[in-house]
Amino acid sequence: LFKYLAELELEYPQFKQSDSPTHKVGGILLQQFEQVQHKTPMLSLNNVFYTLNAEELNIRHQEFLQFVSRLAKDLNKSPEQLEFVVSPKYDGVAISLIYKNGIFTQAITRGDGYYGEDVTHNVKTIRNLPLRLINCELEYLEIRGEILILNKDFIKLNRMQIESGLELYANPRNLAAGSIRQLDSSIAAGRPLYFFAYAMLTLDTICSTYYQELQLLKNYGFNIAKECKLVSGIDDLCVYYEELLSNRSNLEFGIDGVVYKLNLNKEQQKLGYITRAPRFAIAYKFPSIEVISQICEIHIQVGRTGALTPVAKIKPVIVDGVRVSSISLYNHDDMVRKDLRIGDFVIIRRAGDVIPEIVRNLPDLRETELQPFLMPSNCPVCDSSLVREADEIIWRCPAGWLCKAQRIQAIIHYASKGAFNIDGLGEKIVVQLVEANLVNNVTDLYRLTVMQLVNLERFAETKAENLINSIQASKQVTLAKFIYALGIRHIGEKTAKDLAFQFGHLENLSKANFVELKQIPDIGDIMANSIINFFANQQNLQIINQLIELGVNYLPEQRQNLFHPLITGKNYVITGTFADYSRDEIIEQLEKFGAKIKSSISIKTDYLIYGANSGSKYTKALELNITLVDDKQLKLLLEQLQ
């Protein structure tokens, strides 16, 4: 029947309907995604986190219970009287679906909450998503939900990848997100995407409770997770969380917490919203997933500034959907504190659900006596004697450019985006150039020839010419980027900008004394001494002079005397992603008017500029009553500065 329908549509395209099953196979190829404004913003939920105190188990839900108590107080009820709909917090991709007269017409990603991308052609291919709703006569209906890939389907996909000799997919969420952002919809059609609905927006209120809303969605033909329940009473709310946490690995799909939402719509309306989040709902996050693996070896990594970092090679394990085989141990003191030894069985998690870390060892599983790991007395790369300054916990190799590891990292840093931004000069190419003795320091980059490069493995003439052109094109930069590219210890991009504005020329900076440097805001004793020591090194001065002789030049910078009452002298923190501006563009505009850009929230912060996926900085800003600037307000502010 499907084949017959496809043949009919091919013969009579004028009769093909928008809800035809043939749309499920994909076929539309777009040039780009169209930006679409949400009629109703797609707001995020505020988070609370699971806490566990071994001595006081009764406070393990403390932060969540405080949330419930606040709602009860605002509604003049006792916590036991509040009724919540509880549901899994899907670890997928949020989407908004538009239905007109019961027919699916558009799908829009969350984006920044106000503007998203039109991915209709991909979402149409999702098998369990209804293109025509059952018994729905509403003129306009917007459905909010989550796109994900079921665990069993993800396992099948990775088995196919193995059989085809291809790289494994990292986790279901990333694969789902990538699938709905394909310009070729046939790719999305080939992926087992699944849709769960969790909210509906209409022109008229048709339900008095959120639970009724979910039942209506089910009647329309949408899938609702069977774990969704109506719950009241503190004990039952906590029991639901504990049960879902313990059963997490047995669910059909990935979750990272529980969503609690007040059931009565009139109570939701009374509580309203705070900036970008509803006051009547919360996401109660699960603790990070922990797994056990074994340390196979520990090797030492030498960084750009000579810092030695122990790295543990472990038996590969999957931690929350990500394959982990090596973990940074930060420093030797941290290893001693955790008593980590080669051969130890250890507990691993992803800190903040991102960075792999070893939580603790399991000494009871040691079958034999394991020897503590000892830091080497010499650099493992160049054999220089290591040093450790009195006020530091880090061991360092003092050889600088003479150490191949530091040389490689310094060149990578020099070519990075925040510095000279040399396109095509990534880590693998830098290692290749250093190993071939073609580049011993950054000045050698400007002496490279196409003939030298084509003799290297995987370097065709076109690739060689492109790299040479990129290197030559990088010769003109701002003074701030030049200073940052030098790799002066403790000097990041922001400080490099401050130095460029203050001194105007590199020669002035190289002659600056301790007192002059300390007069610059945010530069303390350590930074000032680091700058002085860098320019006291004759090798560093020689490299700078050679770069200038080879045609590398910078534009002198002076701070513009521009004033804006909301910006000049104010402390700004930026978090999240933005639809209309990159973070660098925002910082550049604010710094022109004398703003101070900080990396973390404190009581000294004046404004938090936040975009999509803002995270913990947004939550902390709320707690400290910091003034918030959202995407729309940011756009208006930056337009005023033009």
ABEGO torsion letter per residue (X at the ends): XAAAAAAAAAABAAABBAABAAAAAEGBBBABBBBBBBABBBBBBBBBBBBBBAABAAAAAAAAAAAAAAAAAAAGBBAAABBBBBBBBBBBBBBBBBBBGGBBABBBBAEAGABBBBAAAAAAABAABBABBBGBABABBBBBBBBBBBAAAAAAAAAAAAAAGBBBBABAAAAAAAAAABABAAAAAABBBBBBBABBBBABBABABAAAAAAAAAAAGBBBBAABBBBBEAAAAAAAAAAAAAAAAABABBBAEBBBBBABAAAAAAAEBBGABBAABBBBBBBBBBBBBBBABBBBBBBAAGBBBBBBBBBBBBBGGBBBABBBAGBAAAAAAAGBBBGBBBBBBBBGGABBBBABBBAAABABBBBBBBBBABBAAAGBBBBBBAABABBBBAAEAABAAAAAAAAAAAABAABAGBBGBBAAAAAAAAAAGABABAAAAAABBAAAAAABBGBBAAAAAAAAAAAAAAABBBAAAAAAAAGBBGBBAAAAAAAAAAAGBAAAAAABBAAAAAABBGBBAAAAAAAAAAAABAAAAAAAAAAAAAGBBBBBBBBBBBBBAAABGBBBBBBEBBAABBAAAAAAAAAAAGBBBBABBBAABABBBBBBGAEAAAAAAAAAGBBBBBAAAAAAAAAAAX
